[in-house]
Amino acid sequence: MCYFTKMHNGGNDMFKIGDWAVYPAQGVGVIEAIESKEFSGSLNEFYILRIVDSDMTIMVPVTNAGQVGLRCLIDKKKLSIVYDILEEKRTAGQSYGSWSRRQREYNDKIKSGDLCEVATVLRELYQIRGEKELSYGEKKVLELARKLLIKEIALAEGAREEQIVERVERIFLN
C-alpha cells in the first residue's frame, strides 16, 4: 500500500485554480474553478475539476475532497516505488483466483485512487495476459489501469505519454 492518496498541495490542504488533481477511477484533471453554490440553505465551495482524458467535469465539495480521494499528482521523487511494483515478478505457483473475485478486488484498488494499487492491478493483468488470453472484462480493467497510470506518470515526469508507454511495455517484456 502506498501513501499517495493524501490530499496535499504545497503544504496546505487546498487546491488552487490550475492545479493538477487526481480523482479516483477517473484520472488526472485540472482544477478549472472554485465555485460557491447554495444547497439546503448553506453555502458550499466546490472544486470544478475537468478530467483531461474524457473532458468530463466533476464538482467536488472542498470539504469532502480528501474523503472522496481527490489528491495531488504523485511526487516525481516517488515514482521509483511505482516502477518497483510494476517490476515485481510473479512467484512460482502463485494463483490469482477467479475473475469475479479479482474483478471486485481490482475495482476496489482502482477506486482507492492510490497509484501503487493501480500499478499492482496493471502488473497482475499483464502477468496473467502472458499466460492466457484475457477475458473482455479483464481487458477493460487492464486498459483503465494502464490509462490511469500512464497519464499520471507522464504528467509527474513531464514526459510524453508515448515515452511512458514504451517504458512500461519494456518492463513486461522482460
Stockholm file with secondary structure:
# STOCKHOLM 1.0

chainA/1-174         MCYFTKMHNGGNDMFKIGDWAVYPAQGVGVIEAIESKEFSGSLNEFYILRIVDSDMTIMVPVTNAGQVGLRCLIDKKKLSIVYDILEEKRTAGQSYGSWSRRQREYNDKIKSGDLCEVATVLRELYQIRGEKELSYGEKKVLELARKLLIKEIALAEGAREEQIVERVERIFLN
#=GR chainA/1-174 SS CCSCCSCCBTTBSCCCTTCEEEETTTEEEEEEEEEEEEETTEEEEEEEEEETTTCCEEEEEGGGHHHHTCBCCCCGGGHHHHHHHHHCCCCTTCCCCCHHHHHHHHHHHHHHTCHHHHHHHHHHHHHHHTTSCCCHHHHHHHHHHHHHHHHHHHHHHTCCHHHHHHHHHHHHHC
#=GC SS_cons         CCSCCSCCBTTBSCCCTTCEEEETTTEEEEEEEEEEEEETTEEEEEEEEEETTTCCEEEEEGGGHHHHTCBCCCCGGGHHHHHHHHHCCCCTTCCCCCHHHHHHHHHHHHHHTCHHHHHHHHHHHHHHHTTSCCCHHHHHHHHHHHHHHHHHHHHHHTCCHHHHHHHHHHHHHC
//
